[in-house]
Amino acid sequence: MGFLQRVDRKKFKELTYPHLEFMYNMALKYTGKKYDAEDLVQETMYTAYRKFHQLRDRSKCRAWLFSILRSHFLRERRQFLRRPLLDDGSGYLRNIVDTGADDFAGVLEKKLDKVKVNKALETLSEKFKTVVMLYYMEDMTYQEISEFLDVPIGTVMSRLARGKKQLKSTLLKSANASRKGGKIVHLASMLL
């Protein structure tokens, strides 16, 4: 493990730690689970540390870290899809709600809306999902996303438009299926 000793730890922390919150947020949006997101960020940081010597342009550290995170996520996802399904995720722990100061009904309503939006996001292919998440959830501009993903700005714009259209369609179908649309219909209409 001699390669780990050659890394300037101070410089590594200085460049990567400011991006930890962003990476965690993106990992959480990809995985949908707190602990999976934490694992994904930890794997990303370990890989970044091992390959720190490959970072050529230090001003692009955030994009470099994101590409590592995304690669880890896609690899894990492919491996997961090949595994036999042991648990469909309907375990009793998913029903435990920490209500804190909020009332139970309000918390439940927020969780249901969040679940619907997350399910709708899961229907998008990764290339559309990433652009939608970066634009809406990370407030990045077209130009920033273009540089971040290393794709032309026109590609970003078309992926965002297609992703929004697919997301809107999925949310409207979900609202029609549940017959009580309400907030979901409102959310879908905002994606016009």
C-alpha positions in Angstrom: 0.0 0.0 0.0 2.9 2.4 -0.7 0.7 4.4 -3.1 -1.4 5.6 -0.2 1.6 7.2 1.6 2.5 9.4 -1.4 -0.7 11.3 -1.3 -0.5 14.8 0.2 -3.3 14.3 2.8 -3.6 18.0 3.6 -4.0 18.9 -0.1 -6.5 16.0 -0.6 -8.7 17.2 2.3 -8.4 20.8 1.2 -9.6 20.0 -2.3 -12.2 17.2 -1.6 -13.8 17.9 1.7 -15.7 21.0 0.5 -17.6 18.7 -1.9 -18.7 16.1 0.6 -22.1 17.6 1.1 -22.7 17.7 -2.6 -21.5 14.2 -3.1 -23.7 12.9 -0.2 -26.8 14.7 -1.7 -26.2 13.2 -5.1 -25.5 9.7 -3.6 -28.7 10.0 -1.6 -30.7 11.0 -4.8 -29.2 8.1 -6.6 -29.7 5.4 -3.9 -32.6 6.8 -2.0 -31.3 5.4 1.2 -29.1 7.1 3.8 -26.8 4.3 4.6 -26.3 3.3 0.9 -25.5 7.0 0.2 -23.0 7.0 3.0 -21.3 3.9 1.7 -21.3 5.3 -1.9 -19.5 8.5 -0.7 -17.1 6.5 1.4 -16.2 4.3 -1.7 -15.9 7.5 -3.8 -13.5 9.1 -1.3 -11.4 6.0 -1.0 -11.1 5.7 -4.8 -10.4 9.5 -5.0 -7.6 9.1 -2.4 -6.0 6.2 -4.2 -6.2 8.0 -7.6 -5.6 11.6 -6.4 -2.5 11.7 -8.6 -4.8 11.5 -11.6 -6.5 14.8 -10.8 -4.9 17.1 -13.3 -7.0 20.3 -13.0 -7.7 21.0 -9.4 -10.4 23.5 -10.3 -12.4 20.5 -11.6 -12.2 18.5 -8.4 -16.0 18.5 -7.9 -16.6 17.1 -11.4 -13.9 14.5 -10.9 -15.3 13.3 -7.6 -18.8 13.2 -9.2 -17.6 11.0 -12.1 -16.1 8.6 -9.5 -19.3 8.6 -7.5 -21.4 8.0 -10.6 -19.1 5.2 -11.8 -19.4 3.4 -8.4 -23.2 3.8 -8.4 -23.6 2.4 -11.9 -21.3 -0.5 -11.2 -23.2 -1.3 -8.0 -26.5 -1.0 -9.8 -25.5 -3.4 -12.5 -24.3 -5.9 -9.9 -27.5 -5.5 -7.9 -29.6 -6.1 -10.9 -27.8 -9.4 -11.4 -28.4 -10.6 -7.8 -31.4 -12.7 -6.9 -34.1 -10.7 -5.1 -34.0 -11.6 -1.4 -36.0 -8.8 0.0 -38.5 -6.6 -1.9 -38.0 -3.7 0.5 -41.3 -4.0 2.2 -39.9 -4.8 5.6 -41.3 -3.4 8.8 -38.5 -0.9 9.3 -39.7 1.2 6.4 -42.9 1.9 8.4 -41.1 3.5 11.3 -41.5 7.2 11.3 -39.7 9.8 13.4 -42.4 12.4 13.7 -40.5 14.8 15.9 -42.5 18.0 16.3 -44.6 17.4 13.2 -48.0 15.6 13.4 -48.1 12.1 12.1 -50.5 12.8 9.2 -48.3 15.7 7.9 -45.2 13.5 8.0 -47.0 10.7 6.3 -48.2 13.0 3.5 -44.7 14.4 2.9 -43.3 10.9 2.8 -45.9 9.7 0.3 -45.2 12.6 -2.0 -41.5 12.1 -1.7 -41.9 8.4 -2.4 -43.9 9.1 -5.6 -41.4 11.6 -6.8 -38.5 9.2 -6.1 -40.3 6.4 -7.9 -40.9 8.7 -10.8 -37.2 9.6 -10.9 -36.3 5.9 -10.8 -38.2 5.4 -14.1 -35.8 7.8 -15.9 -32.7 6.4 -17.5 -29.5 7.4 -15.8 -28.6 10.0 -18.4 -31.9 11.9 -18.0 -32.0 11.4 -14.2 -28.6 12.8 -13.6 -29.3 16.0 -15.6 -32.7 16.5 -13.9 -31.1 16.0 -10.4 -28.3 18.4 -11.1 -30.6 21.1 -12.6 -33.4 20.9 -10.1 -31.9 19.6 -7.0 -28.4 21.1 -7.1 -29.4 24.3 -8.9 -26.7 24.0 -11.5 -26.9 25.9 -14.8 -26.9 24.3 -18.3 -23.3 25.4 -18.6 -22.2 24.0 -15.3 -23.9 20.7 -16.1 -22.3 20.6 -19.5 -18.8 21.1 -18.0 -19.6 18.8 -15.1 -20.7 15.8 -17.3 -18.3 16.8 -20.2 -21.2 16.8 -22.8 -22.3 19.7 -25.1 -24.7 22.2 -23.7 -27.3 21.2 -26.4 -27.1 17.6 -25.0 -27.8 18.9 -21.5 -30.8 20.9 -22.7 -32.3 18.0 -24.7 -31.8 15.5 -21.9 -33.3 17.9 -19.4 -36.4 18.5 -21.7 -36.8 14.8 -22.3 -36.3 14.0 -18.6 -38.9 16.6 -17.6 -41.4 15.2 -20.1 -40.9 11.7 -18.9 -41.1 12.7 -15.2 -44.2 14.7 -15.8 -45.9 11.8 -17.6 -45.0 9.4 -14.9 -46.2 11.7 -12.1 -49.5 12.4 -14.0 -50.0 8.6 -14.5 -49.4 8.1 -10.8 -51.8 10.8 -9.8 -54.5 9.5 -12.1 -54.0 6.0 -10.8 -54.4 7.2 -7.2 -57.4 9.4 -8.1 -56.4 12.1 -5.7 -53.7 13.8 -7.7 -53.5 17.1 -5.7 -49.9 17.9 -5.0 -48.5 15.5 -7.5 -50.6 17.0 -10.3 -49.3 20.4 -9.1 -45.7 19.2 -9.1 -46.1 17.7 -12.6 -47.6 21.0 -13.9 -44.5 22.8 -12.6 -42.3 20.7 -14.8 -43.8 22.3 -18.0 
